[in-house]
């Protein structure tokens, strides 16, 4: 991310409801990124390939459990391409085992699925703070 533009976040999830909740969470945290919603792993890879280097996202929030191509498979493809090394990838996961597998594939951070909105909000705030410190 450069100082001359707002950060770019991509939300990759095949659930519209989950994408809406995520956008609401960003709003409540006062974040105003350029935001793109993508409905699955295969669409994510196509979108990445279609972008110029200066149009790539700063962060991808990637759900693990999606139809057709899951988040782990998409993560593996992304991390094999040096062009995407700078992208901070946050996996949306439900279990510790999934976190361990995704960490091995190159995920930078994790947000656990929870029915507690405030807990999710706190984890998202912590994740964004860690990303901003690393950027």
HELIX and SHEET records of a PDB file:
HELIX    1   1 UNK A   16  UNK A   28  1                                  13    
HELIX    2   2 UNK A   41  UNK A   50  1                                  10    
HELIX    3   3 UNK A   53  UNK A   55  5                                   3    
HELIX    4   4 UNK A   71  UNK A   79  1                                   9    
HELIX    5   5 UNK A   82  UNK A   84  5                                   3    
HELIX    6   6 UNK A   96  UNK A  105  1                                  10    
HELIX    7   7 UNK A  117  UNK A  134  1                                  18    
SHEET    1   A 5 UNK A  34  UNK A  38  0                                        
SHEET    2   A 5 UNK A   8  UNK A  12  1                                        
SHEET    3   A 5 UNK A  59  UNK A  63  1                                        
SHEET    4   A 5 UNK A  88  UNK A  93  1                                        
SHEET    5   A 5 UNK A 109  UNK A 112  1                                        
END                                                                             
